Amino acid sequence: MADVSTIMTWTFYEETQVPAEIQDILIEGEAAEIAYKTVRDVAVVTNKRIIIADRQGITGKKVEVYTIPFKSIIMYSSENGGMLDFNAELELWTKAGRFKLNLNKKVDIRKLDRLIGKYIL
């Protein structure tokens, strides 16, 4: 299994509206469940995968889209924030490697935990 964790770390800041353009990449039978603001972008959790847009360059017109299919997740862990460490963390072990999601205190880690569990268990 490749270790892609050094480049595959994102921070989710808060829930947001699912962008309309996400419909362009959804497949038949796929529905967006929730979206989160990231640094310059958005991450969307659907009933089949986690989609993370990564805008690049000064203008942000170039966008790389990452997809983590739920069927590729082998194991995951969640850690809620504590007194000194406010951010929660979600780690996903997949067939491609390990991915880490840092979650701002505005993100309900247990809500995301239940949603992921619903689709991979």
C-alpha distances in whole Angstrom, upper triangle without the diagonal:
4,7,9,11,14,15,14,17,20,24,25,29,31,32,33,34,32,33,35,33,30,31,31,27,27,27,30,30,28,29,29,29,29,29,28,29,27,28,29,28,27,24,25,24,25,25,22,20,20,21,21,24,24,27,27,30,34,35,32,32,29,26,23,21,18,17,15,16,17,16,12,12,11,13,15,18,21,23,27,29,31,35,33,30,31,28,25,22,19,15,13,10,8,6,6,6,9,12,16,19,22,25,29,31,33,30,30,27,28,29,25,24,26,25,22,22,25,23,19,21
4,6,9,11,12,12,15,18,22,24,27,30,30,32,33,31,31,33,31,28,30,30,26,27,27,30,30,28,29,28,29,28,27,27,27,25,26,27,26,25,23,24,23,25,25,22,20,19,20,20,22,21,24,24,27,30,32,29,29,26,24,20,19,16,16,15,16,18,17,13,14,14,15,16,19,21,23,27,28,31,34,32,29,30,26,25,21,19,15,13,11,9,8,6,5,8,11,14,18,21,24,27,30,32,29,30,26,28,29,25,24,27,26,22,24,26,24,21,23
4,6,8,9,9,12,16,19,21,25,27,29,30,32,30,30,33,31,28,31,30,27,27,28,31,31,28,30,28,28,27,26,25,25,23,23,25,24,24,22,23,23,25,26,23,20,19,19,19,21,20,23,23,26,29,30,27,29,26,23,20,19,16,16,15,17,18,18,15,14,14,15,15,17,19,21,24,25,27,30,29,25,26,23,22,18,16,13,12,10,10,10,8,5,6,9,12,15,18,21,24,27,29,26,27,24,26,27,24,23,26,25,22,23,26,24,21,24
4,6,6,6,9,12,16,19,22,25,26,27,29,27,27,30,27,25,28,27,24,25,26,29,29,26,27,26,26,25,23,22,22,19,20,21,20,20,18,20,20,22,24,21,18,16,17,15,17,16,19,19,22,25,27,24,25,22,19,16,16,13,14,13,16,17,18,14,14,15,15,15,17,19,20,23,24,27,30,28,24,25,21,20,17,15,12,11,10,10,11,7,5,6,7,10,13,16,19,22,25,27,24,26,23,25,26,22,22,25,24,20,22,25,23,21,24
4,5,5,7,10,13,16,20,22,24,25,28,26,27,29,28,25,28,28,25,26,27,30,30,27,27,25,25,24,22,20,20,17,18,20,19,19,17,20,20,22,24,22,18,16,17,15,17,16,19,19,22,25,27,24,25,23,20,17,17,14,15,13,16,17,19,15,14,15,15,14,14,16,17,20,20,23,26,24,20,21,18,17,13,12,10,10,10,11,12,10,7,5,5,7,10,12,16,19,22,24,21,23,20,22,24,20,20,23,22,19,21,24,23,21,23
4,6,7,11,14,17,20,23,25,26,29,27,28,31,29,26,30,29,26,28,29,33,33,29,30,27,27,26,24,21,21,18,17,19,19,20,19,21,22,25,27,25,21,18,18,16,18,16,18,18,20,23,25,22,25,22,20,17,17,15,17,16,19,21,22,19,18,19,18,17,18,18,19,21,22,24,26,24,21,22,19,18,15,15,13,13,13,14,16,13,10,9,9,9,12,13,17,20,23,25,23,25,22,25,26,23,23,26,25,22,25,28,26,24,27
4,6,9,12,16,19,22,23,24,26,25,25,27,25,23,27,26,23,25,27,30,30,27,27,25,26,24,21,19,19,15,15,16,16,17,16,19,20,23,25,23,19,16,16,13,14,12,15,15,17,20,22,19,21,18,16,13,14,12,14,14,18,20,21,18,18,19,19,18,19,19,20,22,23,25,28,26,22,22,19,19,16,15,13,14,14,14,16,12,11,10,9,9,12,13,17,19,23,24,22,24,22,25,25,22,22,26,24,22,24,27,25,24,27
4,7,10,13,16,19,20,22,23,22,22,25,23,21,24,24,21,22,24,27,27,24,24,22,22,20,18,16,16,13,14,16,15,15,13,16,16,19,21,19,16,13,13,10,12,11,14,15,18,21,22,19,21,18,16,13,12,10,11,11,15,16,18,15,14,16,16,15,16,16,18,20,20,23,26,24,21,21,17,16,13,12,10,10,11,12,14,11,9,8,5,7,8,11,14,17,20,21,19,21,19,22,22,18,19,22,21,18,21,23,21,20,23
4,7,10,13,16,18,20,22,21,22,25,23,21,24,25,22,23,25,29,28,25,24,22,21,19,17,14,14,11,12,14,14,14,12,15,16,19,21,20,16,13,13,11,13,11,15,16,19,21,22,19,21,19,17,14,14,11,13,13,16,17,20,17,16,18,17,14,14,14,15,17,17,20,23,21,17,17,13,13,10,10,9,11,13,14,16,14,12,9,6,5,6,7,11,13,17,18,16,18,16,19,20,16,17,21,20,17,20,23,22,21,23
4,7,10,13,14,16,18,18,18,22,21,19,22,23,20,21,24,27,27,23,22,19,19,16,14,11,10,7,8,11,10,10,9,13,14,17,20,19,15,12,12,9,10,10,13,14,17,19,20,17,19,18,15,13,13,11,13,13,16,17,20,18,17,19,18,15,15,14,15,16,16,19,22,20,17,16,12,12,10,10,11,12,15,16,18,16,15,12,8,7,5,6,9,11,14,15,13,16,14,18,18,15,16,19,18,16,20,22,21,21,23
4,6,10,12,14,17,17,18,22,21,19,23,24,22,23,25,28,28,24,22,19,18,15,13,9,8,6,7,10,10,10,9,13,14,18,21,20,17,13,13,10,12,12,14,16,19,20,21,18,20,20,17,16,15,14,15,15,18,19,22,21,19,21,20,16,16,14,14,14,14,17,19,18,14,13,9,10,9,10,12,14,17,18,21,20,18,15,11,9,6,4,6,7,11,12,10,13,12,16,16,13,15,19,18,17,20,22,22,22,24
4,6,8,10,13,14,15,19,19,17,21,22,21,21,24,27,26,22,20,16,15,12,9,6,6,5,8,11,10,8,8,10,12,15,18,19,16,12,12,10,12,12,15,17,20,21,21,18,21,20,17,17,15,14,15,15,18,18,22,21,19,22,20,17,16,14,14,14,13,17,19,19,15,13,10,10,10,10,13,15,18,19,23,21,20,17,13,11,7,6,5,6,9,9,7,10,10,14,13,11,14,16,15,15,18,20,20,20,23
4,7,9,13,14,16,20,20,19,22,24,23,23,26,29,28,24,22,18,17,13,10,7,5,6,8,11,10,10,10,13,14,18,21,22,19,15,15,13,14,14,16,19,21,21,21,19,21,22,19,19,18,18,19,19,22,22,25,25,23,25,23,20,19,16,16,14,13,17,18,18,15,12,10,11,12,13,16,18,22,23,26,25,23,20,17,14,10,8,6,5,8,7,7,10,11,15,14,13,16,18,17,18,21,22,23,24,26
4,6,10,12,14,18,19,18,21,23,22,22,25,27,26,23,20,16,14,11,8,5,6,8,11,13,12,10,10,12,13,16,19,21,19,15,15,14,15,16,18,21,23,23,23,20,23,23,20,21,19,19,20,20,22,22,25,25,23,26,24,21,20,17,17,15,15,18,19,20,17,14,12,12,14,15,18,19,23,24,28,27,25,23,19,16,13,11,8,7,8,5,5,9,11,14,12,12,15,17,16,17,20,21,21,23,25
4,7,9,12,15,17,15,18,21,20,20,23,25,23,20,17,13,11,7,6,4,6,10,13,14,12,9,9,10,11,14,17,19,17,14,14,14,15,17,18,22,24,25,24,21,23,23,20,21,19,19,19,19,20,20,24,24,23,26,24,21,20,18,18,17,17,20,22,23,20,17,15,14,16,16,19,20,23,24,27,27,26,23,20,18,14,14,11,10,11,8,7,9,11,13,11,11,14,15,14,16,19,19,19,21,24
4,6,9,12,14,13,16,18,18,18,22,23,22,19,16,12,11,8,5,5,6,10,13,13,11,8,9,9,12,14,17,19,17,15,14,13,14,16,17,20,23,23,22,19,20,21,19,20,18,18,19,20,21,21,25,26,24,28,26,24,23,21,22,20,21,24,26,26,23,20,18,18,19,19,21,22,26,26,29,28,28,25,22,20,16,16,14,13,14,11,10,13,15,17,14,14,17,18,16,18,21,21,21,23,26
4,6,9,11,11,13,16,16,16,19,21,20,17,14,10,10,8,6,8,9,12,15,15,12,9,10,9,12,13,16,18,17,15,14,14,14,17,18,21,24,24,22,19,20,21,19,20,18,19,19,20,21,22,25,26,25,29,28,25,26,24,25,23,24,27,29,30,27,24,21,21,22,21,24,24,27,27,30,29,29,27,24,22,19,19,17,17,18,15,14,15,18,19,16,15,19,19,17,19,22,21,21,24,26
4,6,9,7,9,12,13,12,16,17,17,14,11,7,8,7,5,8,10,13,16,15,11,8,9,7,9,10,14,15,14,13,11,12,12,15,16,20,23,24,22,19,19,20,17,17,15,16,16,17,18,19,22,23,23,26,26,24,25,23,25,24,25,29,31,31,28,25,23,22,22,21,23,22,25,25,27,26,27,25,22,21,18,19,18,18,20,17,15,17,18,20,16,15,19,19,16,17,20,20,19,21,24
4,5,6,8,10,11,12,16,18,18,15,12,10,12,10,8,10,11,13,15,13,10,8,10,9,12,13,16,17,16,14,12,12,11,14,14,18,20,21,19,16,16,17,14,16,14,16,16,18,19,21,24,25,25,28,28,26,27,26,28,27,28,31,33,33,30,27,25,24,24,23,25,24,27,26,28,27,28,27,23,23,20,21,20,20,22,19,18,20,21,23,20,18,22,22,19,20,24,23,22,24,27
4,5,6,8,10,11,14,16,17,14,12,10,13,13,11,14,14,17,19,17,14,12,13,11,14,14,17,18,17,16,14,15,13,16,16,20,22,23,20,18,17,18,15,17,15,17,17,20,21,22,25,26,27,30,31,29,30,29,31,30,31,35,37,37,34,31,28,28,27,26,28,27,29,28,30,29,30,29,26,26,23,25,23,24,26,23,21,23,25,26,23,21,25,25,21,22,26,24,23,25,29
4,5,6,8,10,13,15,17,14,13,11,15,14,12,15,15,16,18,16,13,11,12,11,14,14,17,17,16,15,12,13,11,14,14,17,20,21,18,15,14,15,12,14,12,15,15,18,19,21,24,25,26,29,30,29,30,29,31,31,32,36,38,38,34,32,29,28,27,26,27,26,28,27,28,27,28,28,25,25,23,24,24,25,27,24,23,25,26,27,24,22,25,26,22,23,26,25,23,25,29
4,5,6,7,10,13,14,11,10,8,12,11,10,13,14,15,18,16,12,10,10,8,11,10,13,14,12,12,9,10,10,13,14,18,21,22,20,17,15,15,13,13,11,13,12,15,16,18,20,21,22,26,26,25,27,26,28,28,30,33,36,36,32,30,27,26,25,23,24,22,25,23,25,23,25,24,22,22,20,22,21,23,25,23,21,22,23,24,21,19,22,22,19,19,22,21,19,22,25
4,6,5,8,10,12,9,9,8,12,13,13,16,17,19,21,19,16,14,13,11,12,11,13,14,14,14,12,14,13,17,18,21,24,25,23,20,18,18,16,16,13,15,14,17,17,18,21,22,23,27,28,27,29,28,31,31,32,36,39,39,36,33,30,29,28,25,26,25,27,25,26,25,27,27,24,25,23,25,25,26,28,26,23,24,25,26,23,21,24,23,20,20,23,22,20,22,25
4,6,9,11,13,11,12,12,15,16,15,18,19,20,22,20,16,15,15,13,15,13,16,15,15,15,12,14,13,16,17,20,22,24,21,19,16,16,14,14,12,15,14,17,17,19,21,22,24,28,29,28,30,30,33,33,35,38,41,41,37,35,32,31,29,27,28,26,27,25,26,25,27,27,25,26,24,27,26,28,30,28,26,27,28,29,26,23,26,26,22,22,26,24,22,24,27
4,6,10,12,10,11,11,14,15,15,17,18,19,21,19,16,14,13,11,13,11,13,12,12,12,10,12,12,15,16,19,22,24,22,19,17,16,13,13,10,11,10,14,13,16,18,19,20,24,26,25,27,28,30,31,33,36,39,39,35,33,30,29,27,24,24,22,24,22,22,21,23,24,22,23,22,25,25,27,29,27,25,26,26,27,24,22,24,24,20,20,23,22,19,21,24
4,7,8,6,7,8,12,14,14,17,19,20,23,21,17,15,13,11,11,9,10,9,10,11,10,13,14,17,19,22,25,27,25,22,20,19,16,16,12,13,11,13,12,14,16,17,19,23,24,24,26,26,29,30,32,36,39,39,35,33,30,28,26,24,24,22,23,21,22,21,24,24,22,23,22,25,24,26,29,27,24,25,24,25,22,20,22,22,18,18,20,19,16,18,22
4,6,5,8,11,14,16,17,20,22,23,26,25,21,19,17,14,13,10,11,9,11,13,12,16,17,20,22,25,28,30,28,25,23,22,19,18,15,15,13,14,12,14,15,17,19,23,24,25,27,28,31,32,34,38,41,41,38,36,32,30,28,25,25,23,24,21,21,21,24,25,23,25,24,27,27,29,32,30,27,27,27,27,24,22,23,23,19,18,21,19,16,18,21
4,6,9,12,15,18,19,22,25,26,29,28,24,21,19,16,15,12,11,11,13,16,16,19,20,24,26,29,32,34,32,28,27,26,23,22,19,19,16,17,15,16,16,19,21,24,26,26,29,30,33,34,36,40,43,44,40,38,35,33,31,28,28,25,26,24,24,24,27,28,26,28,27,30,29,32,34,32,28,28,28,28,25,23,25,23,20,20,22,19,16,19,21
4,7,10,13,16,18,21,24,26,29,28,24,21,19,16,14,10,9,9,12,15,16,19,21,25,27,30,33,35,33,30,29,28,24,23,20,19,16,17,14,14,15,18,20,23,24,25,27,28,31,32,34,38,41,42,38,36,33,31,29,26,26,24,25,23,23,24,27,27,25,27,26,29,28,30,32,30,27,26,26,25,22,21,22,20,17,17,19,16,14,16,19
4,7,9,13,14,18,21,22,25,25,21,18,15,12,10,7,6,6,9,11,12,16,17,21,23,27,30,32,30,27,26,25,21,20,17,16,13,14,12,12,14,16,18,21,22,22,24,25,28,29,31,35,38,38,35,33,30,27,26,23,23,21,22,20,21,22,24,24,22,24,22,25,24,27,28,26,23,23,23,22,19,18,19,18,14,15,17,14,12,15,17
4,6,10,12,15,18,20,24,23,19,16,14,10,9,5,6,8,10,11,12,15,17,21,23,26,30,31,29,26,25,25,21,21,17,17,14,15,13,13,16,18,19,22,23,22,24,24,27,27,29,33,36,36,33,31,28,26,25,22,23,21,23,22,23,24,25,25,22,23,21,24,22,24,26,24,21,20,21,20,17,16,18,17,13,14,16,14,12,15,18
4,6,8,12,15,17,20,20,16,12,10,7,6,4,7,9,9,9,10,12,14,18,20,24,27,28,27,23,23,23,19,19,15,15,13,14,13,13,16,18,18,22,22,21,22,22,24,24,26,30,33,33,30,27,24,23,22,19,21,19,22,21,23,23,24,23,21,21,18,21,19,21,22,20,17,17,18,18,15,13,16,15,12,13,16,14,13,16,18
4,7,11,14,16,20,20,17,13,11,7,6,5,7,10,10,10,11,14,16,19,22,25,29,30,28,25,25,25,21,21,18,17,15,15,14,13,17,19,18,21,21,19,20,19,22,21,23,27,30,31,28,25,22,20,20,18,19,18,21,21,23,24,24,23,20,20,17,19,17,19,20,18,15,14,15,15,11,10,13,12,8,11,13,12,11,14,17
4,7,11,13,17,17,14,10,8,6,5,7,10,12,11,10,11,12,14,17,19,23,26,27,26,23,23,23,20,20,17,16,15,15,15,15,18,20,19,22,21,19,19,18,20,19,21,24,27,28,25,22,19,18,17,16,18,18,21,21,24,24,24,22,19,18,15,16,14,15,17,14,11,12,13,13,10,9,12,12,9,11,14,14,13,16,19
4,7,10,13,13,10,7,6,4,6,9,12,14,12,10,9,10,11,14,16,20,23,24,22,19,20,20,17,17,14,14,14,14,16,16,20,20,19,23,22,19,20,18,20,19,20,24,26,27,23,21,18,17,17,16,18,18,21,21,24,23,23,21,18,17,14,15,13,14,16,13,11,12,13,15,12,10,14,15,12,13,17,17,16,18,21
4,6,10,11,9,6,5,6,9,12,15,16,14,11,10,9,11,13,15,18,21,22,21,18,19,20,16,16,14,14,15,15,17,17,21,21,20,23,22,19,19,17,18,17,18,21,23,23,20,17,15,14,14,14,16,17,21,21,24,23,22,20,16,15,11,12,10,10,13,10,8,11,12,14,12,10,14,16,13,14,18,18,18,20,23
4,7,8,6,5,7,9,12,15,19,19,17,13,12,10,10,11,12,16,18,19,18,15,17,18,15,16,14,15,16,17,20,20,24,24,22,26,24,21,21,19,20,19,18,22,24,23,20,17,15,15,15,16,18,19,22,23,26,24,24,21,17,16,12,12,10,10,13,11,10,13,14,17,16,14,17,19,17,18,21,22,22,23,26
4,6,5,5,7,10,13,16,20,20,17,13,12,9,9,9,10,13,16,17,16,13,16,16,13,14,13,13,15,16,19,20,24,23,21,24,23,20,20,18,19,18,18,21,23,22,19,17,14,14,14,15,16,18,21,21,24,22,21,19,15,13,10,10,10,10,13,12,11,15,15,18,17,15,18,20,19,18,22,23,22,23,26
4,6,8,10,14,17,20,24,23,20,16,15,11,10,9,9,11,13,14,14,12,15,15,13,14,14,15,17,19,22,23,27,25,24,27,26,23,23,21,21,20,19,22,24,22,19,17,15,16,16,17,19,20,23,24,26,24,23,20,17,15,12,12,12,11,15,14,14,18,18,22,21,19,21,24,22,22,25,27,26,27,30
4,7,10,14,17,20,24,24,20,17,14,11,9,7,6,9,11,11,11,8,11,12,10,12,13,14,17,19,22,24,27,26,26,29,28,25,25,24,24,24,23,26,27,26,23,21,18,20,19,20,21,22,25,25,27,25,24,22,19,18,15,15,15,15,18,17,17,20,21,24,23,21,23,26,24,23,27,28,27,28,31
4,7,10,14,16,20,20,17,14,11,8,6,6,6,10,13,13,13,9,11,12,9,10,10,12,14,16,19,21,24,23,23,26,26,23,24,22,23,23,23,26,28,27,24,22,19,19,19,18,20,20,23,23,25,23,22,21,17,16,14,14,14,15,18,17,16,19,19,22,21,18,21,23,21,21,24,25,24,25,28
4,7,10,13,17,17,14,11,8,6,6,8,9,13,16,17,16,13,14,14,11,11,10,11,12,14,17,18,22,21,21,24,24,21,22,20,22,21,22,25,27,27,23,21,18,18,17,17,18,18,21,21,24,22,22,20,16,16,13,14,13,14,17,15,14,16,17,20,18,15,18,20,17,17,21,22,20,22,25
4,7,10,13,14,10,7,6,4,6,9,12,15,18,20,19,16,17,16,12,12,9,9,10,11,13,14,18,18,17,21,20,18,19,17,19,19,20,24,26,26,23,20,17,16,15,14,15,15,18,18,20,19,19,17,14,13,11,12,12,14,16,15,13,15,15,17,15,12,15,17,14,14,18,18,17,18,21
4,6,10,11,8,6,5,6,9,12,14,18,21,23,22,18,19,18,15,14,11,10,10,11,12,13,16,17,16,20,20,18,19,18,20,20,22,26,28,28,25,22,19,18,17,15,16,16,19,18,20,20,20,19,15,15,13,15,14,16,18,16,13,15,15,16,14,11,14,15,12,12,16,16,14,16,19
4,7,8,6,5,6,9,12,15,18,21,25,27,25,22,22,21,18,16,13,12,10,10,10,10,14,15,14,17,17,15,17,16,19,19,21,25,28,28,25,23,19,17,16,14,15,14,17,16,19,18,19,18,15,15,13,15,14,16,18,17,13,14,13,14,12,9,11,12,8,8,12,12,10,13,16
4,5,5,6,8,11,14,17,20,23,27,29,27,24,24,23,19,18,14,13,11,10,9,9,12,14,14,18,18,17,19,19,22,22,24,28,31,32,28,26,23,21,19,17,18,16,18,17,19,19,20,20,17,18,16,19,18,20,22,20,17,17,16,16,14,11,13,13,9,9,12,11,9,12,15
4,6,9,11,14,17,21,24,27,30,32,31,27,27,26,23,21,17,16,12,12,10,8,11,14,14,17,17,17,19,19,22,23,26,29,33,33,30,28,25,22,21,18,18,16,18,17,19,20,21,20,19,20,18,21,20,23,24,22,19,18,17,17,14,12,13,12,8,9,11,9,6,10,12
4,7,10,13,16,19,22,25,29,32,30,27,26,25,21,19,15,13,10,9,6,6,8,10,11,14,16,16,19,19,23,24,27,30,34,34,31,29,26,23,21,18,17,15,16,14,16,17,18,18,17,18,18,21,21,24,25,24,21,20,19,19,16,14,15,14,11,9,12,10,7,9,12
4,6,10,13,16,19,22,26,28,27,24,24,22,18,16,12,10,7,5,4,5,8,9,10,13,14,14,17,17,21,22,24,28,31,32,28,26,23,20,18,15,15,12,14,12,14,14,16,15,13,15,14,17,18,21,23,22,18,18,17,18,16,13,14,14,11,9,12,12,9,10,13
4,7,10,13,16,19,23,25,25,21,21,20,16,14,10,8,6,5,6,7,11,11,11,14,15,13,15,16,19,20,22,25,29,29,25,23,20,18,15,13,13,11,13,12,15,14,15,14,11,12,11,14,14,17,20,19,16,16,15,16,14,11,13,14,11,9,13,13,11,12,15
4,7,10,13,16,20,22,21,17,18,16,12,10,7,6,5,7,9,11,14,13,14,18,18,17,19,19,21,22,24,27,30,30,26,24,21,19,17,15,15,14,16,15,16,15,16,16,13,14,12,15,16,18,21,20,17,18,17,19,17,14,16,17,14,13,16,17,14,15,19
4,6,10,13,17,19,18,14,15,14,10,8,6,5,7,8,11,14,17,16,16,19,19,17,19,19,21,21,22,26,29,28,24,23,19,18,16,15,15,14,16,16,18,16,16,15,12,12,11,13,14,16,19,18,16,18,17,20,18,15,17,19,16,15,19,19,17,18,22
4,6,10,13,15,15,11,11,10,6,6,4,6,9,12,14,17,20,19,19,23,23,21,23,22,24,24,25,28,31,30,26,24,21,21,19,18,18,18,20,19,20,18,19,18,15,15,14,15,16,18,21,20,18,21,20,23,21,18,21,22,20,19,22,23,21,22,25
4,6,10,13,12,9,10,8,5,5,6,8,11,14,17,20,22,21,21,24,24,22,23,23,24,25,25,28,30,29,26,24,21,21,19,19,19,18,21,20,21,18,19,18,15,15,14,15,17,18,22,21,19,22,22,25,23,20,23,25,22,21,25,26,24,24,28
4,7,9,9,5,7,6,4,6,9,11,14,17,20,23,26,24,25,28,28,26,27,26,27,28,27,31,32,31,28,26,23,24,22,22,22,22,24,24,25,22,22,22,18,18,17,18,19,20,23,22,21,25,25,28,26,23,26,28,25,25,28,29,27,28,32
4,7,8,5,7,5,6,8,11,13,17,20,23,26,28,26,27,30,30,28,29,28,29,30,29,32,34,32,29,28,25,26,24,24,24,24,26,25,26,23,23,23,20,20,19,20,21,22,26,25,24,28,27,30,29,26,29,31,29,27,31,32,30,31,34
4,6,5,7,7,9,11,14,17,20,23,27,29,32,30,30,33,33,32,32,32,32,33,32,35,36,34,31,30,27,28,27,27,27,28,29,29,30,26,26,26,23,23,22,23,24,25,28,27,27,31,30,34,33,30,32,35,32,31,35,36,34,34,38
4,6,8,9,12,14,17,20,23,26,29,32,35,33,33,36,36,34,35,33,34,34,33,35,36,34,32,30,28,30,29,29,30,30,32,32,33,29,29,29,26,25,24,24,25,25,28,28,28,31,32,35,34,31,34,36,34,33,37,38,36,37,40
4,5,8,10,14,16,19,23,26,29,32,34,33,33,36,37,35,35,34,35,35,34,37,38,36,33,31,29,30,30,30,30,31,33,32,33,30,30,30,27,26,25,25,26,26,29,28,28,31,32,35,33,31,34,36,33,33,36,37,35,36,40
4,5,7,10,13,16,19,22,25,28,30,29,30,33,33,31,32,31,32,32,31,34,35,34,31,29,26,27,27,27,27,27,29,28,30,27,27,26,23,23,22,22,23,23,26,25,25,28,28,32,30,27,30,32,30,29,33,33,32,33,36
4,6,10,12,16,19,22,25,28,30,29,30,34,34,32,34,33,34,34,34,37,39,37,34,32,29,30,29,29,29,28,30,29,30,27,28,28,25,25,24,25,25,26,29,28,27,30,30,33,31,29,32,33,31,30,34,34,32,33,37
4,7,10,13,17,20,23,26,28,27,28,31,32,30,32,31,33,33,33,36,38,37,33,32,29,29,28,27,27,26,28,26,27,24,25,25,22,23,22,24,25,26,29,28,27,30,30,33,31,28,31,33,30,29,32,33,30,31,35
4,6,10,13,16,19,22,24,23,24,27,28,27,28,28,30,30,30,34,36,34,31,29,26,26,25,24,24,23,24,23,24,21,22,22,19,20,19,21,22,23,27,25,24,27,27,29,28,24,27,29,26,25,28,29,27,27,31
4,7,10,13,16,19,21,20,21,24,25,24,26,26,28,29,29,33,35,34,30,29,25,25,23,22,21,20,21,20,20,17,19,19,16,18,17,19,21,23,26,25,24,26,25,28,26,23,25,27,24,23,26,27,24,25,29
4,7,10,13,16,18,17,18,21,22,21,23,24,26,27,28,31,34,33,29,28,24,23,21,19,19,18,19,17,18,16,17,17,15,16,16,18,19,21,25,24,22,24,23,25,24,20,22,24,21,19,23,23,21,21,25
4,7,10,13,15,13,14,18,19,18,20,21,23,24,26,29,32,31,27,26,22,21,19,17,16,14,15,13,15,12,13,14,11,13,13,16,18,20,24,23,20,22,21,23,22,18,20,22,19,17,20,21,18,18,22
4,6,9,11,10,12,15,17,16,19,19,22,24,26,29,32,32,28,27,23,21,19,16,15,13,14,12,13,11,13,13,11,14,13,17,18,21,24,23,20,21,20,22,20,17,18,19,16,14,17,18,15,15,19
4,6,9,7,8,12,13,12,15,17,20,22,24,27,31,30,26,25,22,19,17,13,12,9,10,8,10,9,11,11,9,12,12,16,17,20,23,23,19,20,18,19,18,15,15,17,14,11,14,15,12,12,15
4,5,5,7,11,13,13,16,18,21,23,26,29,33,33,29,28,24,22,19,15,14,11,12,9,10,11,13,13,12,15,15,19,20,23,25,25,21,21,19,20,19,15,15,16,13,11,13,13,10,9,13
4,5,5,9,10,11,14,16,19,21,24,28,31,32,28,27,23,20,18,14,13,10,11,9,11,12,13,13,13,15,15,18,19,22,24,24,20,20,17,17,16,13,13,13,11,8,9,10,7,6,9
4,6,8,11,12,16,18,22,24,27,31,34,34,31,30,27,24,21,17,15,12,11,9,9,12,14,14,15,17,18,21,22,26,28,28,24,23,21,20,20,17,16,16,14,11,12,12,9,7,10
4,6,9,11,15,17,21,24,26,30,33,33,29,29,25,23,19,16,13,10,8,5,6,8,10,11,12,15,16,20,21,25,27,27,24,23,21,21,21,17,16,17,16,12,13,14,11,9,12
4,6,7,11,14,17,20,23,26,30,30,26,26,22,19,16,12,10,7,6,4,7,9,9,9,10,12,14,17,19,22,24,25,21,21,18,18,18,15,13,15,13,10,10,13,10,7,10
4,7,11,14,17,21,24,26,30,30,27,27,24,20,17,14,11,8,6,5,7,10,10,10,12,14,16,19,21,24,26,27,23,23,19,19,20,17,15,16,16,12,12,14,12,9,10
4,7,11,14,17,20,23,27,27,23,24,21,17,14,11,8,6,5,7,10,12,11,10,11,12,14,17,18,22,23,25,21,20,16,16,17,15,12,14,14,11,10,13,13,9,10
4,7,10,14,17,19,23,23,20,20,17,14,10,7,5,4,6,9,12,14,12,9,9,10,11,13,15,18,20,21,17,16,13,13,14,12,9,12,12,9,9,13,12,10,11
4,7,10,13,16,20,20,17,17,14,11,8,6,5,7,9,12,16,16,14,11,11,10,10,12,13,16,17,19,16,15,11,11,14,11,9,12,13,11,11,14,15,13,13
4,7,10,13,16,17,14,14,11,7,6,4,6,9,12,15,19,19,17,13,12,10,9,10,10,13,14,15,13,11,7,8,11,9,7,11,12,11,11,15,16,14,15
4,7,9,13,13,11,11,9,5,5,6,9,12,15,18,22,22,19,15,14,11,10,10,10,12,12,14,12,11,8,9,13,12,10,13,15,14,14,18,19,18,19
4,7,10,12,9,8,7,4,7,9,12,15,18,21,25,25,22,19,17,14,12,10,9,10,9,12,10,9,6,8,11,11,10,13,16,15,16,19,21,20,21
4,7,8,6,5,5,4,8,11,14,17,20,23,27,27,24,20,18,15,13,10,9,9,7,11,10,10,9,11,14,14,14,17,19,18,19,22,24,24,24
4,6,5,6,8,8,11,14,17,20,23,26,30,30,27,23,21,18,16,13,12,12,10,13,14,13,12,14,17,17,17,20,22,22,22,25,27,27,27
4,6,6,10,11,14,18,20,24,27,30,34,33,30,26,24,21,19,16,15,13,11,15,16,16,15,17,20,21,20,23,25,25,26,29,31,30,31
4,6,9,11,14,18,20,24,26,29,33,32,29,25,23,20,18,15,15,13,12,15,17,17,17,19,22,22,22,25,27,26,27,30,32,31,32
4,6,8,10,14,16,20,23,26,29,28,25,22,20,16,15,11,11,10,10,13,14,15,14,17,19,19,19,22,23,23,24,27,28,28,29
4,7,10,13,16,20,23,26,30,29,26,22,20,16,14,10,9,7,6,10,11,12,12,15,17,17,17,20,21,22,23,26,27,27,28
4,7,10,13,16,20,22,26,25,22,19,16,12,10,6,5,5,5,9,9,11,10,13,15,14,15,18,19,19,20,23,24,24,25
4,7,10,14,17,20,23,23,20,17,14,11,8,6,5,7,7,10,8,9,7,10,12,11,11,15,16,15,17,20,21,20,22
4,7,10,13,16,20,19,16,13,11,7,6,5,6,9,10,13,10,11,8,11,13,11,10,14,15,14,15,18,19,18,20
4,7,10,13,17,16,14,11,8,6,5,6,8,11,13,14,11,11,8,10,12,9,8,12,12,10,12,15,16,15,16
4,7,10,13,13,11,7,6,5,6,9,11,14,16,18,15,15,12,13,15,12,11,14,14,11,13,16,16,14,16
4,6,10,10,8,6,5,6,8,11,13,17,19,20,17,17,14,15,16,12,11,14,14,10,12,15,14,11,14
4,7,8,6,4,7,9,12,15,17,21,23,24,21,21,17,18,19,16,14,17,16,13,14,17,15,12,14
4,5,5,6,8,11,13,17,19,23,25,26,23,23,19,20,21,17,16,18,17,13,14,17,14,12,14
4,6,8,11,14,17,20,23,26,29,30,26,26,23,24,24,21,20,21,20,16,17,19,17,14,16
4,7,9,13,15,19,22,25,28,29,26,26,23,25,25,21,20,23,21,18,19,21,19,16,19
4,7,10,13,17,20,23,26,27,24,25,22,23,24,20,19,22,21,17,19,21,19,17,19
4,7,10,13,16,20,22,24,21,22,18,20,21,18,17,20,19,16,17,20,18,16,18
4,7,10,13,16,19,21,18,19,16,18,19,15,15,18,17,14,16,19,17,16,18
4,6,10,13,16,17,15,16,13,16,17,14,13,17,17,14,16,19,18,17,19
4,6,10,13,14,11,13,10,13,14,11,12,15,15,13,15,18,18,17,19
4,7,10,11,10,12,10,13,14,12,13,17,16,15,18,20,20,20,22
4,6,8,6,8,7,11,12,10,11,15,15,14,17,19,20,20,22
4,5,6,9,9,13,13,12,14,17,17,18,20,22,23,23,25
4,5,7,9,12,13,13,14,17,18,19,20,22,24,25,26
4,7,9,12,12,12,15,17,17,18,20,22,23,24,26
4,6,9,8,8,11,13,13,14,17,18,19,20,22
4,6,5,7,9,10,11,13,14,16,18,19,20
4,6,5,6,9,10,11,12,14,16,16,17
4,5,5,6,8,10,10,12,14,15,16
4,5,5,6,9,10,11,13,15,15
4,5,5,6,8,10,11,12,14
4,5,5,6,9,10,11,12
4,6,5,6,9,10,10
4,5,5,7,9,10
4,5,5,6,8
4,5,5,6
4,6,6
4,6
4
